[in-house]
Amino acid sequence: MPSKPDWNEGRAREIIGGLSALEGATLPILHALQDEFGFVDARATPLIAEALNLSRAEVHGAITFYHDFRSKPAGRRVIKLCRAEACQANGCEDLVTKLRARHGLDADSQDDERLTIETVYCLGNCALGPSALVDGELVGRLDADRLAGLCDGASAEKAQIVGGAA
């Protein structure tokens, strides 16, 4: 996963200025900032509020309401683990329990420079659950060993090939 540039107020102002005339510009601006920097820095809140004539509270509320926006950079590897009903029926909660017990990793609290594990609800791969999105790549029929391998840096492609052969 390519690294993102460090937060830069000048670049943030360019992004905000370029999108501020859009109807409902808050979300496009937040997405663009996260695409550029990998997260929405708290220093962007007053810039967005000023550009859109919103309160800082309104901007902060938008950032915190949507789970896809992050306030700090993600780890080098991001695993979005589906925990919706179909994946639950196929054992995703058992995967979470084993990941915690065997490896000390936990969804939604494992977030450091190396690894971010996030819960999501439905990746649209219900027939092949449990599923995860690993650095943007869909992996189905996940088991505890392959999930642990992905957390340790194994390629999503290898995990998918093994999964397809299972």
Backbone as ProteinMPNN parsed JSONL, in Angstrom:
{"seq_chain_A": "MPSKPDWNEGRAREIIGGLSALEGATLPILHALQDEFGFVDARATPLIAEALNLSRAEVHGAITFYHDFRSKPAGRRVIKLCRAEACQANGCEDLVTKLRARHGLDADSQDDERLTIETVYCLGNCALGPSALVDGELVGRLDADRLAGLCDGASAEKAQIVGGAA", "coords_chain_A": {"N_chain_A": [[0.854, -1.176, 0.0], [0.779, 2.099, -1.004], [2.493, 4.818, 0.577], [1.028, 7.701, 2.133], [1.159, 11.27, 1.688], [2.497, 13.483, 4.214], [0.431, 15.42, 6.45], [-0.56, 18.526, 5.176], [-1.189, 21.817, 5.377], [-1.478, 23.773, 3.365], [-1.926, 22.245, 1.037], [-4.274, 20.985, 1.868], [-5.988, 23.198, 2.015], [-6.109, 23.816, -0.721], [-7.487, 21.574, -1.718], [-9.919, 21.769, -0.32], [-10.796, 24.301, -1.182], [-11.11, 23.783, -3.908], [-13.334, 22.171, -3.971], [-15.338, 23.348, -2.535], [-17.47, 24.764, -3.678], [-19.305, 22.938, -4.503], [-22.59, 21.511, -4.286], [-23.61, 20.369, -1.177], [-20.983, 19.925, -0.165], [-19.476, 18.94, 1.97], [-19.04, 16.08, 2.425], [-17.723, 15.258, -0.058], [-15.368, 16.81, 0.248], [-14.284, 15.778, 2.634], [-13.805, 13.117, 1.842], [-11.928, 13.582, -0.202], [-9.803, 14.737, 1.223], [-9.137, 12.592, 2.894], [-8.414, 10.726, 0.949], [-6.14, 11.968, -0.051], [-4.385, 12.302, 2.209], [-4.705, 10.063, 3.775], [-6.141, 10.168, 6.078], [-8.366, 12.272, 8.01], [-7.226, 15.034, 9.212], [-7.449, 16.676, 12.372], [-6.904, 19.35, 12.185], [-8.074, 20.105, 9.857], [-10.726, 20.577, 10.312], [-11.497, 23.303, 11.207], [-10.82, 24.641, 8.848], [-12.506, 23.562, 6.9], [-14.965, 24.219, 8.02], [-14.89, 27.028, 7.921], [-14.716, 27.46, 5.123], [-17.143, 26.429, 4.231], [-19.028, 27.741, 5.628], [-19.974, 26.615, 8.028], [-20.473, 25.354, 11.372], [-17.788, 24.375, 13.535], [-18.528, 22.198, 15.011], [-20.491, 21.001, 13.397], [-18.959, 20.082, 11.237], [-17.167, 18.379, 12.565], [-19.058, 16.568, 13.519], [-19.888, 15.34, 11.13], [-17.523, 14.048, 10.367], [-17.136, 12.225, 12.481], [-19.503, 10.762, 12.429], [-19.562, 9.135, 10.122], [-18.171, 6.043, 9.546], [-16.062, 5.447, 7.845], [-14.294, 7.542, 7.772], [-11.225, 8.493, 9.113], [-9.347, 9.637, 11.923], [-6.693, 9.535, 12.281], [-3.672, 8.306, 10.75], [-4.012, 5.183, 8.994], [-2.878, 1.787, 9.573], [-0.084, 0.156, 7.899], [-1.131, -2.076, 6.689], [-4.514, -2.672, 6.054], [-7.271, -4.293, 7.259], [-10.505, -5.015, 6.66], [-12.934, -6.477, 8.252], [-15.738, -8.398, 7.674], [-18.647, -8.455, 9.569], [-21.309, -8.911, 9.372], [-24.645, -10.373, 9.2], [-24.697, -12.671, 7.41], [-21.988, -13.382, 7.27], [-21.571, -13.817, 9.97], [-23.122, -16.093, 10.297], [-21.512, -17.831, 8.98], [-19.298, -18.043, 10.575], [-17.675, -15.807, 11.352], [-17.462, -14.545, 13.847], [-16.218, -16.454, 15.386], [-13.733, -16.399, 14.159], [-12.852, -13.863, 14.966], [-12.704, -14.249, 17.73], [-10.711, -16.261, 17.874], [-8.567, -14.89, 16.715], [-8.098, -12.948, 18.625], [-7.513, -14.573, 20.897], [-5.359, -16.295, 20.098], [-3.473, -14.578, 18.89], [-3.54, -12.096, 20.036], [-4.74, -9.955, 18.795], [-7.232, -7.577, 17.944], [-10.325, -6.774, 16.508], [-11.215, -3.498, 15.635], [-9.84, -2.384, 17.769], [-7.282, -2.815, 17.258], [-5.026, -0.933, 15.958], [-2.482, 0.396, 14.656], [0.747, 1.528, 13.491], [1.482, -0.608, 11.924], [-0.754, -2.32, 11.468], [-4.222, -2.196, 10.846], [-7.317, -3.198, 11.941], [-10.611, -3.405, 11.102], [-14.101, -3.458, 11.781], [-16.654, -4.126, 9.482], [-19.899, -3.918, 7.977], [-21.119, -5.882, 5.85], [-19.809, -6.764, 2.856], [-20.781, -7.522, 0.512], [-20.269, -10.086, -0.314], [-21.577, -12.335, 0.464], [-22.211, -15.085, 0.014], [-19.779, -16.285, 0.111], [-18.744, -16.039, 2.634], [-16.966, -16.323, 5.788], [-15.864, -12.998, 5.076], [-13.358, -10.596, 4.055], [-11.941, -7.382, 3.454], [-8.917, -6.702, 2.257], [-6.501, -4.444, 2.257], [-8.007, -3.257, 0.268], [-8.622, -5.394, -1.358], [-10.78, -8.07, -1.99], [-11.354, -10.897, 0.03], [-12.544, -14.11, 0.382], [-14.263, -16.83, 2.109], [-12.792, -17.042, 4.477], [-10.555, -18.317, 6.931], [-9.35, -19.044, 10.281], [-6.528, -19.406, 10.289], [-5.686, -18.303, 7.815], [-6.566, -15.686, 8.149], [-4.952, -14.9, 10.309], [-2.487, -15.095, 9.02], [-2.795, -13.081, 7.09], [-2.861, -10.885, 8.789], [-0.247, -10.959, 9.57], [1.028, -10.205, 7.281], [0.817, -11.729, 4.942], [0.046, -12.148, 1.46], [-2.977, -10.91, 0.03], [-3.804, -12.021, -2.31], [-2.639, -14.593, -2.252], [-4.01, -15.624, -0.039], [-6.566, -15.671, -1.094], [-6.322, -17.473, -3.235], [-5.687, -19.846, -1.858], [-8.041, -19.985, -0.42], [-9.897, -20.362, -2.457], [-9.235, -22.889, -3.267], [-10.004, -24.414, -1.212]], "CA_chain_A": [[0.0, 0.0, 0.0], [1.664, 3.261, -1.069], [2.329, 5.73, 1.702], [0.377, 8.972, 1.846], [1.982, 12.408, 2.125], [2.193, 14.055, 5.519], [-0.543, 16.497, 6.469], [-0.042, 19.795, 4.673], [-2.313, 22.743, 5.407], [-1.632, 24.409, 2.056], [-2.573, 21.283, 0.137], [-5.645, 20.822, 2.351], [-6.745, 24.381, 1.581], [-6.356, 23.655, -2.161], [-8.538, 20.561, -1.879], [-11.164, 22.339, 0.193], [-11.185, 25.374, -2.103], [-11.521, 23.212, -5.186], [-14.6, 21.441, -3.86], [-16.277, 24.045, -1.662], [-18.621, 25.288, -4.409], [-20.252, 21.85, -4.767], [-23.749, 21.341, -3.41], [-23.309, 19.306, -0.211], [-19.543, 19.732, -0.342], [-18.782, 18.388, 3.141], [-18.555, 14.713, 2.206], [-16.656, 15.203, -1.07], [-14.137, 17.374, 0.803], [-13.725, 14.812, 3.586], [-13.256, 11.998, 1.067], [-10.73, 14.027, -0.915], [-8.73, 14.884, 2.21], [-8.692, 11.263, 3.311], [-7.703, 10.132, -0.187], [-4.834, 12.617, -0.172], [-3.508, 12.153, 3.374], [-4.942, 8.799, 4.462], [-6.98, 10.446, 7.236], [-8.819, 13.662, 8.067], [-6.562, 15.644, 10.359], [-8.3, 17.594, 13.14], [-6.627, 20.717, 11.732], [-8.923, 20.396, 8.696], [-12.073, 20.944, 10.756], [-11.8, 24.739, 11.082], [-10.682, 25.053, 7.451], [-13.742, 23.169, 6.215], [-16.049, 25.02, 8.596], [-14.795, 28.384, 7.368], [-14.994, 27.45, 3.683], [-18.539, 26.061, 3.955], [-19.88, 28.509, 6.537], [-20.549, 25.67, 8.98], [-19.791, 25.377, 12.662], [-16.805, 23.297, 13.696], [-19.281, 21.046, 15.519], [-21.139, 20.333, 12.265], [-17.92, 19.369, 10.487], [-16.721, 17.283, 13.424], [-20.134, 15.591, 13.521], [-19.838, 14.571, 9.874], [-16.327, 13.189, 10.404], [-17.306, 11.136, 13.45], [-20.686, 9.974, 12.118], [-19.241, 8.152, 9.082], [-17.096, 5.176, 10.033], [-14.937, 5.354, 6.92], [-13.333, 8.622, 7.994], [-10.354, 8.238, 10.255], [-8.72, 10.841, 12.446], [-5.246, 9.325, 12.288], [-3.329, 7.408, 9.648], [-4.214, 3.75, 9.165], [-1.678, 0.97, 9.511], [0.382, -0.171, 6.544], [-2.123, -3.034, 6.189], [-5.867, -2.446, 6.579], [-8.163, -5.431, 7.078], [-11.892, -4.713, 7.012], [-13.526, -7.788, 8.485], [-17.196, -8.356, 7.65], [-19.286, -9.09, 10.717], [-22.756, -8.871, 9.143], [-25.354, -11.61, 9.514], [-24.279, -13.825, 6.6], [-20.641, -13.785, 7.706], [-21.731, -14.389, 11.31], [-23.628, -17.455, 10.113], [-20.407, -18.641, 8.466], [-18.221, -18.18, 11.549], [-16.753, -14.674, 11.514], [-17.227, -14.245, 15.271], [-15.204, -17.419, 15.816], [-12.451, -15.869, 13.675], [-12.485, -12.744, 15.831], [-12.321, -14.831, 19.021], [-9.412, -16.937, 17.705], [-7.555, -13.863, 16.462], [-7.816, -12.342, 19.927], [-6.924, -15.56, 21.802], [-4.084, -16.825, 19.605], [-2.519, -13.59, 18.398], [-3.664, -10.843, 20.776], [-5.226, -8.905, 17.896], [-8.659, -7.384, 18.142], [-10.985, -5.872, 15.557], [-11.624, -2.178, 16.103], [-8.917, -1.784, 18.736], [-5.948, -3.017, 16.7], [-4.83, 0.167, 15.021], [-1.158, 0.975, 14.868], [1.4, 1.808, 12.201], [1.638, -1.844, 11.178], [-1.978, -3.023, 11.13], [-5.527, -1.698, 11.277], [-8.4, -4.156, 11.726], [-11.875, -2.702, 11.285], [-15.352, -4.159, 11.516], [-17.589, -3.554, 8.512], [-21.128, -4.7, 7.909], [-21.439, -6.358, 4.513], [-18.928, -6.492, 1.721], [-21.463, -8.014, -0.678], [-19.681, -11.372, -0.674], [-22.265, -13.139, 1.474], [-22.167, -16.517, -0.282], [-18.42, -16.781, 0.335], [-18.315, -15.574, 3.946], [-16.644, -14.966, 6.2], [-15.101, -12.231, 4.095], [-12.618, -9.408, 4.494], [-11.328, -6.533, 2.443], [-7.53, -6.573, 2.703], [-5.89, -3.4, 1.424], [-8.881, -3.019, -0.87], [-8.826, -6.622, -2.131], [-11.752, -8.941, -1.345], [-10.953, -12.273, 0.33], [-13.685, -14.867, 0.871], [-14.067, -18.127, 2.777], [-11.676, -16.831, 5.383], [-10.47, -19.142, 8.136], [-8.514, -18.42, 11.32], [-5.112, -19.424, 9.907], [-5.448, -17.327, 6.747], [-6.723, -14.35, 8.723], [-3.725, -14.628, 11.064], [-1.44, -14.857, 8.024], [-3.016, -11.741, 6.533], [-2.435, -9.927, 9.818], [1.221, -11.005, 9.597], [1.566, -9.666, 6.044], [0.639, -12.585, 3.767], [-0.668, -11.441, 0.4], [-4.402, -11.192, -0.123], [-3.924, -12.918, -3.462], [-2.335, -15.949, -1.795], [-5.105, -16.032, 0.817], [-7.717, -15.951, -1.947], [-6.051, -18.701, -3.968], [-5.861, -20.932, -0.903], [-9.473, -20.039, -0.111], [-10.608, -20.912, -3.605], [-8.908, -24.294, -3.373], [-10.523, -25.124, -0.026]], "C_chain_A": [[0.898, 1.237, 0.0], [1.407, 4.213, 0.085], [1.736, 7.052, 1.223], [1.3, 10.1, 2.295], [1.573, 12.863, 3.518], [1.166, 15.165, 5.372], [0.119, 17.795, 6.042], [-1.218, 20.757, 4.563], [-2.54, 23.413, 4.055], [-2.343, 23.494, 1.078], [-4.024, 21.054, 0.557], [-6.517, 21.997, 1.915], [-7.056, 24.317, 0.082], [-7.511, 22.693, -2.41], [-9.889, 21.139, -1.476], [-11.676, 23.42, -0.762], [-11.695, 24.85, -3.432], [-12.877, 22.539, -5.155], [-15.689, 22.219, -3.116], [-17.518, 24.592, -2.379], [-19.66, 24.204, -4.727], [-21.436, 21.914, -3.809], [-23.423, 20.179, -2.47], [-21.84, 18.941, -0.207], [-18.835, 19.037, 0.821], [-18.21, 17.004, 2.869], [-17.518, 14.619, 1.088], [-15.32, 15.758, -0.551], [-13.486, 16.373, 1.752], [-13.115, 13.621, 2.857], [-11.954, 12.4, 0.373], [-9.549, 14.195, 0.041], [-8.219, 13.523, 2.655], [-7.96, 10.546, 2.177], [-6.286, 10.682, -0.295], [-3.879, 12.244, 0.962], [-3.667, 10.834, 4.116], [-5.801, 8.943, 5.705], [-7.419, 11.902, 7.148], [-8.246, 14.256, 9.347], [-7.512, 16.613, 11.051], [-8.088, 19.043, 12.708], [-7.446, 21.098, 10.497], [-10.293, 20.91, 9.117], [-12.345, 22.442, 10.644], [-11.68, 25.245, 9.649], [-11.956, 24.756, 6.667], [-14.895, 24.035, 6.707], [-16.06, 26.428, 8.011], [-15.211, 28.416, 5.901], [-16.474, 27.215, 3.379], [-19.533, 26.818, 4.824], [-20.683, 27.582, 7.453], [-19.869, 25.871, 10.322], [-18.768, 24.243, 12.683], [-17.503, 22.03, 14.177], [-19.955, 20.282, 14.382], [-20.125, 19.52, 11.458], [-17.439, 18.168, 11.289], [-17.777, 16.176, 13.461], [-20.156, 14.732, 12.274], [-18.664, 13.591, 9.887], [-16.564, 11.99, 11.311], [-18.519, 10.267, 13.167], [-20.359, 8.851, 11.136], [-17.998, 7.359, 9.47], [-15.894, 5.093, 9.098], [-13.911, 6.467, 7.1], [-12.517, 8.315, 9.234], [-9.645, 9.519, 10.645], [-7.21, 10.705, 12.605], [-4.92, 8.343, 11.175], [-3.597, 5.946, 9.993], [-2.863, 3.041, 9.16], [-1.278, 0.693, 8.066], [-0.551, -1.188, 5.883], [-3.447, -2.73, 6.862], [-6.716, -3.66, 6.223], [-9.534, -5.017, 7.58], [-12.615, -6.051, 7.06], [-15.041, -7.676, 8.557], [-17.75, -9.134, 8.832], [-20.809, -8.983, 10.614], [-23.337, -10.28, 9.294], [-24.865, -12.818, 8.715], [-22.888, -14.311, 7.01], [-20.676, -14.336, 9.125], [-22.19, -15.838, 11.202], [-22.535, -18.402, 9.619], [-19.169, -18.615, 9.37], [-17.305, -16.998, 11.762], [-16.487, -14.357, 12.978], [-16.217, -15.214, 15.867], [-13.813, -16.965, 15.361], [-11.949, -14.752, 14.578], [-11.994, -13.267, 17.18], [-10.95, -15.493, 18.933], [-8.294, -15.939, 17.461], [-7.128, -13.212, 17.776], [-7.057, -13.327, 20.816], [-5.528, -16.001, 21.364], [-3.034, -15.758, 19.33], [-2.591, -12.243, 19.114], [-4.115, -9.67, 19.922], [-6.731, -8.788, 18.04], [-9.206, -6.393, 17.124], [-11.422, -4.611, 16.28], [-10.784, -1.616, 17.246], [-7.475, -2.03, 18.306], [-5.755, -1.97, 15.629], [-3.499, 0.813, 15.356], [-0.502, 1.16, 13.503], [1.537, 0.571, 11.327], [0.307, -2.361, 10.64], [-3.196, -2.297, 11.682], [-6.548, -2.766, 10.933], [-9.696, -3.442, 12.068], [-13.039, -3.644, 11.026], [-16.116, -3.393, 10.445], [-18.808, -4.461, 8.474], [-21.56, -4.812, 6.461], [-20.483, -5.823, 3.454], [-19.557, -6.999, 0.425], [-20.923, -9.344, -1.171], [-20.287, -12.46, 0.218], [-22.154, -14.649, 1.233], [-20.799, -17.12, 0.006], [-17.866, -16.327, 1.681], [-17.694, -16.686, 4.761], [-15.68, -14.297, 5.22], [-14.383, -11.066, 4.747], [-12.148, -8.654, 3.265], [-9.926, -6.233, 2.962], [-6.82, -5.63, 1.752], [-6.684, -3.199, 0.141], [-9.182, -4.242, -1.709], [-9.715, -7.586, -1.353], [-11.204, -10.352, -1.177], [-12.154, -12.968, 0.944], [-13.276, -16.183, 1.482], [-12.857, -18.092, 3.711], [-11.711, -17.829, 6.535], [-9.45, -18.5, 9.078], [-7.044, -18.361, 10.909], [-4.805, -18.402, 8.815], [-5.615, -15.896, 7.246], [-5.476, -13.973, 9.52], [-2.569, -14.342, 10.11], [-1.57, -13.481, 7.392], [-2.589, -10.669, 7.521], [-0.913, -9.858, 9.91], [1.853, -10.575, 8.285], [1.451, -10.552, 4.823], [-0.185, -11.832, 2.722], [-2.131, -11.861, 0.354], [-4.614, -12.166, -1.281], [-3.674, -14.366, -3.054], [-3.472, -16.472, -0.92], [-6.327, -16.403, -0.015], [-7.522, -17.248, -2.725], [-6.231, -19.912, -3.069], [-7.332, -21.116, -0.588], [-10.262, -20.656, -1.226], [-10.394, -22.394, -3.743], [-9.521, -25.1, -2.244], [-11.805, -25.841, -0.336]], "O_chain_A": [[1.702, 1.407, 0.917], [0.27, 4.397, 0.519], [1.916, 7.461, 0.076], [2.129, 9.908, 3.184], [0.438, 12.651, 3.944], [1.04, 15.775, 4.311], [1.218, 18.122, 6.489], [-2.13, 20.548, 3.763], [-3.686, 23.6, 3.645], [-3.256, 23.92, 0.371], [-4.906, 20.94, -0.294], [-7.657, 21.804, 1.492], [-8.141, 24.715, -0.342], [-8.4, 22.97, -3.215], [-10.876, 21.011, -2.201], [-12.859, 23.442, -1.104], [-12.616, 25.421, -4.015], [-13.504, 22.355, -6.198], [-16.841, 21.784, -3.077], [-18.527, 24.855, -1.725], [-20.766, 24.515, -5.169], [-21.292, 22.326, -2.658], [-23.002, 19.115, -2.927], [-21.493, 17.76, -0.242], [-17.699, 18.59, 0.664], [-17.016, 16.781, 3.064], [-16.503, 13.947, 1.274], [-14.26, 15.226, -0.881], [-12.279, 16.144, 1.684], [-12.029, 13.164, 3.213], [-10.989, 11.635, 0.367], [-8.421, 13.836, -0.297], [-7.011, 13.319, 2.78], [-6.986, 9.834, 2.424], [-5.347, 9.945, -0.596], [-2.718, 11.913, 0.724], [-2.86, 10.513, 4.989], [-6.156, 7.941, 6.327], [-6.917, 12.667, 6.324], [-8.748, 13.993, 10.44], [-8.295, 17.294, 10.389], [-8.987, 19.872, 12.849], [-7.508, 22.272, 10.13], [-10.951, 21.61, 8.348], [-13.344, 22.826, 10.036], [-12.376, 26.189, 9.273], [-12.425, 25.577, 5.879], [-15.701, 24.522, 5.914], [-17.113, 26.952, 7.65], [-15.967, 29.294, 5.484], [-16.999, 27.733, 2.394], [-20.737, 26.567, 4.765], [-21.891, 27.74, 7.627], [-18.808, 26.49, 10.399], [-18.883, 23.275, 11.933], [-17.12, 20.922, 13.801], [-19.988, 19.051, 14.398], [-20.412, 18.395, 11.047], [-17.318, 17.066, 10.754], [-17.442, 14.992, 13.438], [-20.413, 13.531, 12.348], [-18.803, 12.442, 9.468], [-16.228, 10.862, 10.949], [-18.563, 9.126, 13.626], [-20.834, 7.728, 11.307], [-16.924, 7.919, 9.691], [-14.809, 4.704, 9.53], [-12.779, 6.348, 6.631], [-13.054, 7.928, 10.271], [-9.376, 10.377, 9.805], [-6.534, 11.648, 13.016], [-5.802, 7.624, 10.706], [-3.429, 5.526, 11.138], [-1.842, 3.622, 8.79], [-2.036, 0.961, 7.134], [-0.739, -1.165, 4.667], [-3.512, -2.551, 8.078], [-6.864, -4.013, 5.053], [-9.715, -4.708, 8.758], [-12.871, -6.671, 6.028], [-15.574, -6.951, 9.396], [-17.393, -10.287, 9.073], [-21.511, -8.966, 11.625], [-22.604, -11.249, 9.49], [-24.642, -13.883, 9.29], [-22.645, -15.515, 7.085], [-19.897, -15.229, 9.458], [-21.704, -16.706, 11.928], [-22.617, -19.615, 9.812], [-18.109, -19.107, 8.982], [-16.222, -17.176, 12.32], [-15.381, -13.936, 13.319], [-15.446, -14.844, 16.752], [-12.834, -17.126, 16.089], [-10.766, -14.7, 14.916], [-10.99, -12.79, 17.709], [-10.116, -15.309, 19.819], [-7.182, -16.126, 17.954], [-5.945, -12.96, 18.002], [-6.056, -12.954, 21.429], [-4.615, -16.068, 22.187], [-1.841, -15.998, 19.514], [-1.794, -11.348, 18.833], [-3.894, -8.515, 20.286], [-7.423, -9.787, 18.236], [-8.638, -5.324, 16.904], [-11.933, -4.662, 17.399], [-10.997, -0.475, 17.654], [-6.546, -1.509, 18.923], [-6.264, -2.107, 14.516], [-3.412, 1.672, 16.235], [-1.147, 0.963, 12.473], [1.693, 0.689, 10.112], [0.231, -2.794, 9.49], [-3.205, -1.845, 12.827], [-6.645, -3.195, 9.784], [-9.866, -2.936, 13.178], [-12.969, -4.515, 10.159], [-16.213, -2.167, 10.493], [-18.754, -5.62, 8.886], [-22.266, -3.956, 5.928], [-20.377, -4.621, 3.208], [-18.943, -6.918, -0.638], [-21.107, -9.69, -2.338], [-19.596, -13.377, 0.662], [-22.015, -15.408, 2.192], [-20.673, -18.339, 0.13], [-16.65, -16.239, 1.852], [-17.877, -17.864, 4.455], [-14.813, -14.939, 4.626], [-14.743, -10.611, 5.833], [-11.983, -9.222, 2.185], [-9.771, -5.582, 3.995], [-6.569, -5.964, 0.595], [-6.115, -2.997, -0.932], [-9.928, -4.146, -2.683], [-9.441, -7.886, -0.191], [-10.658, -10.933, -2.115], [-12.724, -12.478, 1.919], [-12.123, -16.606, 1.397], [-12.024, -18.998, 3.719], [-12.781, -18.146, 7.052], [-8.774, -17.537, 8.715], [-6.38, -17.355, 11.16], [-3.787, -17.713, 8.876], [-4.892, -14.997, 6.816], [-4.995, -12.845, 9.417], [-1.762, -13.448, 10.362], [-0.571, -12.793, 7.182], [-2.017, -9.653, 7.127], [-0.355, -8.826, 10.281], [3.078, -10.572, 8.166], [1.937, -10.178, 3.755], [-1.01, -10.984, 3.062], [-2.473, -13.016, 0.608], [-5.496, -13.024, -1.232], [-4.41, -15.265, -3.461], [-3.859, -17.635, -1.04], [-7.045, -17.345, 0.321], [-8.459, -18.036, -2.859], [-6.854, -20.897, -3.466], [-7.824, -22.241, -0.497], [-11.208, -21.403, -0.975], [-11.253, -23.1, -4.27], [-9.558, -26.329, -2.303], [-12.379, -26.487, 0.54]]}, "name": "protein", "num_of_chains": 1, "seq": "MPSKPDWNEGRAREIIGGLSALEGATLPILHALQDEFGFVDARATPLIAEALNLSRAEVHGAITFYHDFRSKPAGRRVIKLCRAEACQANGCEDLVTKLRARHGLDADSQDDERLTIETVYCLGNCALGPSALVDGELVGRLDADRLAGLCDGASAEKAQIVGGAA"}
